Amino acid sequence: MFITYRIFDILAYYIISIISGLVGKRFIYGGFIFAYSSSLLLHKFVIENPITYKFHSISYLLPASLFIILIGLSLYVLNRTTEISDKQKLLSIVFLILSLVHSIVRNISKNEIFKTAITKYISTLLFIVVLFTVSFIPDNQIILKSKYNEIKEKGRNF
């Protein structure tokens, strides 16, 4: 419902991951976006290949879990950052909610306007805005690196 496997979406997420990871030096967040777009490409291959189609329900788990993790990371960074104003945080959250709501409405609505080709891309573009705005929060890398180190330390002590 929320996840689409169109080439446009996959390429857009790859571009955002490259911009975020390499240009913006947000390696953790950009890496998750890259992993998400790679999992979309893998699942697209699985569902389009007759030999591997029988694994489509299993291969769906990876993009779905990475999508949830990506939303969680975005909300975590927005919650922990002190570099941007509350209005900017709210704007990113509104775009995220609009993206999710548009996906739901598009799938359950019988209205003809949601059947047009252009409306298929609206939720993806809204989600790209969220990824882009969260990606370029100045302390994004610091927040995620400190959380990574905290989890790594807990794993060592376990």
Secondary structure, 3 states (H helix, E strand, C coil): CCCCCCHHHHHHHHHHHHHHHHHCCCHHHHHHHHHHHHHHHHHHHHHHCCCCHHHHHHHCHHHHHHHHHHHHHHHHHHHHCCCCCHHHHHHHHHHHHHHHHHHHHHHHCCCHHHHCCHHHCHHHHHHHHHHHHHHCCCCHHHHHHHHHHHHHHHHHHC
